[in-house]
Amino acid sequence: MALKEDFEKLLESLKTERDEIKLKLHLGSMEARDEFEGVEKNWNAFTQKAADITDDTVETSEEYIEKAKVVGEELKATYDRIRARLSK
C-alpha cells in the first residue's frame, strides 16, 4: 500500500525534524519556543494516529491515513517556520 509507505516516510521525516528543532530551541527565541510548545499537542495526536496506522493488527481506512497525513503536513509547515526563525 503506497499510501501507508508515504505516511511512514512522513512520520520518520517529522521525527527527525522535531528532534533537530528541540536541540536548537535551547539557543532560539522565546517566540519559537512558544510555537513549538503549542504544536506539541498536535504532535502527540499525530503520533497516536501513526501508531494505529503502522500497527498491522489495527485496521485503518485510507480516509484515516489521509487525515493523519494532513495533520503531518501541518506539523511540517509549523516545524519549517520554527526552523526558519531559529536560523536567523
C-alpha positions, 0 to 999 in steps of 0.5 A: 500500500503506497499510501501507508509507505508515504505516511511512514516516510512522513512520520520518520521525516517529522521525527527527525525534524522535531528532534533537530528543532528541540536541540536548537530551541535551547539557543532560539527565541522565546517566540519559537519556543512558544510555537513549538510548545503549542504544536506539541499537542498536535504532535502527540495526536499525530503520533497516536494516529501513526501508531494505529496506522503502522500497527498491522493488527489495527485496521485503518481506512485510507480516509484515516491515513489521509487525515493523519497525513494532513495533520503531518503536513501541518506539523511540517509547515509549523516545524519549517517556520520554527526552523526558519526563525531559529536560523536567523 
